[in-house]
Amino acid sequence: MFLMMACHGCDLLTQVPPLPRSGAAYCPRCGSLLLRSKPNSIERSLALVLASMILFAVAVSFPFLAMKSGGFEQQTN
């Protein structure tokens, strides 16, 4: 199963074979990077999403700024 990709540098249409782990494909004309295989990319993305959800929940639950004026207090999260 080959992948057809256009080079970002010179617009050459190239067939890219399946890449091995940590492999990369380069344009045969100009040498710019076409595609890079990143191992564990789904696991890293999932870890970043979960961490951002936890940090977002903490940020929303605690007040960021509180102003008190004339007995009236206003908080923003």
C-alpha positions in Angstrom: 0.0 0.0 0.0 1.7 3.1 -1.2 0.8 6.7 -0.3 0.9 9.5 -2.8 2.2 12.7 -1.4 3.1 16.1 -2.9 6.3 17.7 -1.7 5.9 21.0 0.2 9.0 22.4 -1.4 8.8 21.6 -5.1 5.3 20.1 -5.6 6.7 16.8 -6.9 4.1 14.0 -6.6 5.8 11.0 -5.0 4.8 7.4 -4.0 5.8 6.9 -0.4 6.1 3.2 0.7 5.1 2.1 4.2 7.7 3.4 6.7 9.4 1.3 9.4 9.4 2.5 13.0 11.1 5.8 13.4 11.6 6.0 9.6 11.3 9.0 7.3 10.6 9.7 3.7 12.3 12.5 1.7 11.6 14.1 -1.6 13.9 12.7 -4.3 14.1 16.0 -6.1 14.8 18.6 -3.4 15.4 16.4 -0.3 12.8 17.9 2.0 11.0 15.8 4.6 7.7 14.3 3.3 6.6 12.0 6.1 8.0 10.8 9.4 6.9 7.7 11.4 6.5 8.5 15.1 6.3 5.5 17.4 3.6 5.6 20.1 2.0 8.7 18.7 -1.5 7.7 19.7 -0.5 7.0 23.3 1.4 10.3 23.6 -1.6 12.2 22.2 -4.0 10.5 24.6 -1.7 11.3 27.6 -1.6 15.0 26.6 -5.3 15.1 26.2 -5.9 13.5 29.6 -3.4 15.9 31.2 -5.0 18.9 29.6 -8.5 17.8 30.8 -7.2 17.5 34.4 -5.5 20.9 34.3 -8.6 22.4 32.7 -10.8 21.0 35.5 -8.5 22.4 38.1 -8.3 25.8 36.4 -12.1 26.1 36.2 -12.8 25.0 39.7 -10.6 27.6 41.5 -11.1 31.4 41.1 -8.5 33.3 39.1 -9.3 36.8 40.1 -11.5 38.2 42.9 -12.4 41.9 43.2 -14.2 43.3 46.2 -15.7 46.8 45.9 -18.3 48.3 48.2 -19.3 45.0 49.8 -19.8 43.4 46.4 -17.4 40.6 45.4 -16.9 39.4 41.9 -14.8 36.3 41.0 -13.6 35.1 37.6 -12.4 31.7 36.7 
